[in-house]
């Protein structure tokens, strides 16, 4: 699996989630959330492709950085959380200063 595929899979796992079928308010809400995030993913892909036109050799490094950012700062539910951030990175100093 390439770094690009890993990033898009992580993005889909966090923000789009599994396909939910059925009826009810919660199912409708999750369907709306999934559709919205798919549109955002399409916009993100277009923006990344446009940015990489000038620097095609940067593709692997970009997706490596994006994947490490998403895996470090987002939980499985899509919330921002520093659970996977190592303490010695001192992320709290960056945020609170």
N, C-alpha and C positions, 0 to 999 in steps of 0.2 A: 504494500500500500504506500503510495507516495505521500509526501508531506501535505500536498494540496488535498488529496482525498481524506487524509486524517483530519485536517482542519474542517472541511465541509461536513464530515460525519459528526465531529464533535459539535459543530454549530447546529446541525439538525437534531442531534440527541438532546441538547440543552434547550433549544428554543422551539422546535417544531414538535418533537416527541413522536410517539406512536400514533397510528391512525386509530381513532375512536369512532365506533359506530353505535347507533342506538338513538334513543329519544330522551328528551329531558333538557332542563336548563343547563346543567353542568356539561353535558355532551355538546350542546350548542355553543357554549362559551369556549370550550376547548377547540372546537372546530373553527370558530372565528379567530382564536389566537393562532392556530396552526396556519390558516390561510394568510393572515397578516404577516406572520414571520416568513412564510414562503416568498411573499412579495418583497420583503426586506432582503432576503437572501439573494433574489434575482438582481436587485439594485446593487447590493454589495458586490456580486460577481462582475457586473458591468463596470463598476468603479475600479475594482482591482485590475481588470483587464485593461482599462484605459490608462491606469497608472503604470502598468507594466510594459506598455508599448515603448516607452522611452528607455526602460531598463529591463530587458528580457532576461538577463543573466541573474537578476535579483530575485527571480520567482521562487526558487527553493528556500532561500533565506527568509523571504517575506512570509511564506506559509509556515515555516518553522517558528518564526517569532509570533505569528498569529495563533498558532496552535498552543504554544507554551503560555501565551497570555490567557487564552480561554480556559485552558486546563488549570491554571494557577488561580485565577481570580473569580471564576464562576462556579457555582454549585450545580448539581444535577437538575435543580429546579429552575435555574436561570438567575438566581439571586447572586449579587456580588458578595463574596465572602473570602476571607484570607486563610482558609483552612489549609490549603496546599502550599501556602507561602512559608518558606523557611524563616524562622525567627531571626537568624543572623542577617537576613536581607534588610531588616529594619524598615519595613514598609510603613510602619506607623509613623516614623519620623517624616517621611515624604508627605503623608496625608495631613498630619496635624501641624506642620510647620508652615 
